[in-house]
């Protein structure tokens, strides 16, 4: 494929010059480092008048282009961490204010979901029994692929109550005129579980269940006895005809991911796992042992 570069002197001024070190948005929450290698970049099949302000060679040697000279797409590497920190802090303050308002007014449907002491009732009996005595949780799972395991974890009662609570919360938001925060930029239907007050229950689930499972699996960040997870992002998404039908391939920004099928009657719903990626290599192809059973 032949590529062209317009004369930069004949185009509007840009923030970055050739050779500038930048960070580029390469996913919903992902930013990859690279170097600007062309200004006002074009490709042969593009219509007349279309151009991209920057072509960037990422540190993994991949070539990408930025469709606009916008801070949401390309940022200076030197100030990236400071700006991202400030944005994160502002977003956390806004989220905290939203949750405080919701929790004060929201009428819960199933109070048991919000009581940490009730968690054992919602765990699969075999998993609860092993966790209670500090036993070998690996005896309960099936290894699907490298770093990928499946096991019964929560009861059907918990799945049913959580679905009903989420539907109740969505209806309450609509009736009260409260904006419903979606779990990510890829899903249009679902809710963040912490938003309606289940943060303590989700934190307990992470501490009491996910951490022991991750440690038994040998995940490096928790394999040492004193290491723990720092935080969680718990959410529910739904798929149906006329709504979201699938979720595009993406990389979870997490040390461990727990997927729970909450049930109801459906067909399909398969999950495809490609492997483990760092931010710099999230778009690379499969290596041996990834993306399927060993």
C-alpha positions in Angstrom: 0.0 0.0 0.0 1.4 3.4 -1.0 1.3 6.1 1.5 1.7 9.8 1.1 2.7 12.8 3.3 1.4 16.2 2.5 3.6 19.3 2.7 3.5 20.3 6.3 4.3 23.9 5.4 1.0 24.2 3.5 -1.1 22.9 6.4 -2.3 24.4 9.7 0.2 24.3 12.6 0.3 21.3 14.8 1.2 20.8 18.5 4.0 18.2 17.8 6.9 18.2 15.4 8.7 15.3 13.7 10.5 13.1 16.2 8.3 14.2 19.2 7.7 11.6 21.8 4.0 11.2 22.4 1.4 8.9 24.0 -1.4 7.7 21.8 -4.9 6.5 22.7 -5.0 2.9 21.6 -8.0 1.6 23.5 -10.8 2.5 25.9 -8.3 3.2 28.7 -5.0 2.4 27.0 -2.2 4.8 26.0 0.9 3.6 24.0 4.2 5.5 23.7 5.6 6.3 20.4 7.4 8.8 18.1 5.9 11.1 15.5 7.3 10.0 12.1 5.1 12.0 9.7 2.9 15.1 9.7 -0.3 15.5 7.7 -0.2 11.8 6.7 -2.4 10.3 3.9 -3.1 6.9 2.5 -3.6 6.2 -1.2 -7.3 5.1 -0.9 -8.4 8.1 1.2 -10.7 10.6 -0.5 -9.2 14.0 -1.5 -8.9 16.4 1.4 -8.6 13.7 4.0 -5.5 13.6 6.1 -4.3 12.6 9.5 -2.2 15.2 11.5 0.3 12.5 12.7 1.7 9.2 11.8 3.3 7.6 14.9 5.6 4.6 15.2 4.8 3.0 18.5 7.6 1.5 20.7 6.5 -2.0 19.6 7.3 -0.8 16.0 3.6 -0.7 14.9 2.6 2.3 12.7 -0.6 4.1 13.5 -2.1 7.5 12.7 -4.0 10.0 14.8 -7.1 11.2 13.0 -7.1 14.5 14.8 -4.7 16.8 16.7 -6.6 16.3 19.9 -5.6 15.8 23.6 -8.0 12.9 23.8 -6.0 11.1 21.1 -2.4 12.3 21.3 -0.5 13.8 24.3 3.0 14.8 25.0 4.9 12.0 26.8 6.7 14.4 29.1 3.5 15.7 30.7 1.3 12.6 30.2 1.5 11.1 33.7 0.7 14.4 35.4 -2.3 15.2 33.1 -3.6 11.6 33.4 -3.3 11.8 37.2 -5.2 15.1 37.3 -8.0 13.7 35.1 -8.2 10.6 37.2 -8.5 12.6 40.4 -11.2 14.8 38.9 -13.2 11.8 37.7 -12.9 10.1 41.0 -14.3 13.2 42.8 -17.2 13.4 40.4 -17.9 9.7 40.8 -17.8 9.9 44.6 -20.3 12.8 44.6 -22.6 10.9 42.2 -22.5 7.7 44.4 -23.1 9.6 47.6 -26.2 11.2 46.1 -27.5 7.9 44.8 -26.9 5.8 47.9 -28.7 8.4 50.0 -31.9 8.3 47.9 -31.9 4.8 46.3 -34.5 2.4 47.8 -32.8 -1.1 47.7 -34.8 -4.1 46.6 -32.7 -6.9 48.2 -31.0 -5.8 51.3 -29.0 -9.0 51.7 -26.9 -8.0 48.7 -25.5 -5.1 50.6 -24.6 -7.0 53.8 -21.0 -8.3 53.8 -21.7 -10.9 56.5 -24.2 -12.6 54.1 -21.5 -13.3 51.5 -20.9 -17.0 52.5 -24.6 -17.7 51.7 -24.0 -16.6 48.2 -20.9 -18.6 47.5 -20.8 -22.0 45.9 -20.9 -24.4 48.9 -17.7 -26.3 47.8 -15.8 -23.0 47.3 -16.9 -21.7 50.6 -15.9 -24.8 52.4 -12.4 -24.8 50.9 -11.9 -21.1 51.6 -13.0 -21.5 55.2 -10.2 -23.9 56.0 -7.6 -22.3 53.7 -7.6 -25.3 51.4 -6.4 -25.8 47.9 -8.9 -23.9 45.7 -7.2 -25.2 42.5 -8.9 -28.5 43.2 -12.2 -26.9 42.3 -11.4 -25.4 38.9 -10.9 -26.5 35.4 -7.9 -25.1 33.5 -9.2 -23.8 30.1 -5.9 -22.3 28.9 -2.8 -20.7 30.2 -3.9 -18.3 33.0 -7.6 -19.1 32.4 -9.7 -21.1 34.8 -13.4 -21.9 35.3 -15.3 -23.0 38.4 -18.7 -22.7 40.1 -18.4 -19.6 42.3 -21.7 -18.0 43.3 -25.2 -19.5 43.8 -28.1 -19.2 41.5 -29.8 -17.1 44.2 -27.1 -14.5 44.1 -27.3 -14.3 40.3 -31.0 -13.9 40.4 -31.0 -11.2 43.2 -28.2 -9.3 41.5 -30.1 -9.2 38.2 -33.3 -8.0 39.9 -31.4 -5.4 41.8 -29.7 -4.0 38.7 -33.1 -3.9 36.8 -34.6 -2.2 39.9 -31.8 0.4 39.9 -32.2 1.1 36.2 -35.9 1.7 36.7 -35.3 3.9 39.7 -32.8 6.0 37.7 -35.4 6.5 34.9 -38.1 7.5 37.4 -35.9 9.9 39.3 -34.2 11.4 36.3 -30.8 10.2 37.5 -28.1 9.7 34.8 -27.2 6.0 34.7 -23.4 5.6 34.3 -22.6 2.8 31.9 -19.7 0.5 32.8 -17.4 1.4 29.9 -17.3 3.1 26.5 -18.2 -0.2 24.7 -21.5 -1.2 26.4 -24.7 0.8 26.2 -26.7 -1.4 28.6 -25.7 -2.3 32.1 -24.6 -0.6 35.3 -21.7 -0.1 37.6 -22.5 -2.2 40.7 -20.7 0.2 43.1 -22.9 3.0 42.0 -25.9 1.7 43.9 -24.1 0.8 47.0 -22.7 -2.7 46.6 -19.0 -1.6 46.9 -18.4 -3.2 50.2 -19.9 -6.5 49.1 -17.8 -6.4 45.9 -14.7 -5.6 47.9 -15.4 -8.5 50.2 -15.8 -10.8 47.2 -12.4 -9.6 45.9 -10.6 -10.1 49.2 -12.1 -13.4 50.3 -12.5 -15.1 46.9 -10.7 -13.5 44.0 -7.4 -13.0 45.8 -7.0 -16.6 47.0 -7.9 -17.8 43.5 -5.4 -15.5 41.9 -2.7 -16.6 44.3 -3.4 -20.2 43.7 -3.3 -19.5 39.9 0.2 -18.0 40.4 -0.7 -14.5 39.3 2.5 -12.6 40.0 0.9 -9.5 41.6 -0.6 -11.6 44.4 1.5 -14.7 44.6 3.5 -13.3 47.6 1.6 -13.9 50.8 1.5 -10.3 51.8 0.3 -8.9 48.4 -3.3 -7.8 47.9 -5.4 -6.2 45.2 -5.8 -2.5 45.4 -9.2 -1.9 44.0 -12.0 -3.3 41.9 -14.3 -2.3 39.0 -17.5 -4.3 39.3 -20.2 -4.0 36.7 -23.0 -5.8 35.0 -23.7 -5.7 31.2 -26.6 -7.2 29.3 -27.0 -8.4 25.7 -30.2 -8.9 23.7 -31.7 -8.4 20.3 -32.2 -4.6 19.8 -29.6 -3.8 22.4 -25.9 -4.7 22.6 -25.3 -7.9 20.7 -21.6 -8.4 21.4 -18.5 -6.9 22.9 -15.5 -6.2 20.6 -12.1 -7.6 21.2 -10.4 -5.5 23.9 -7.8 -5.7 26.7 -8.9 -5.5 30.3 -6.8 -3.1 32.3 -6.6 -5.3 35.4 -4.4 -7.8 37.2 -7.2 -10.4 37.3 -10.6 -10.5 35.7 -13.6 -12.4 37.0 -16.4 -13.1 34.5 -19.7 -14.5 36.0 -22.6 -15.7 33.9 -25.7 -14.4 35.7 -28.1 -16.6 33.8 -31.6 -16.2 32.3 -32.4 -18.1 29.1 -30.2 -17.3 26.2 -28.2 -18.7 23.3 -24.6 -17.9 22.5 -22.7 -15.8 24.9 -19.4 -17.5 24.4 -16.2 -15.8 25.5 -13.0 -15.7 23.5 -9.6 -15.2 25.3 -6.6 -14.3 23.3 -4.0 -14.2 26.1 -2.2 -11.8 28.4 -0.9 -8.5 27.0 1.0 -5.5 28.3 -0.1 -2.1 27.1 2.7 -1.9 24.5 1.7 -5.2 22.9 -2.1 -5.5 23.3 -2.6 -5.8 19.5 0.0 -8.4 18.8 -0.9 -11.9 17.5 -1.3 -15.1 19.5 1.8 -16.8 20.8 2.1 -20.5 21.6 -0.3 -21.6 24.3 -2.5 -18.6 24.0 -6.1 -18.2 22.8 -7.1 -21.8 23.4 -6.6 -24.9 25.5 -3.1 -26.0 26.2 
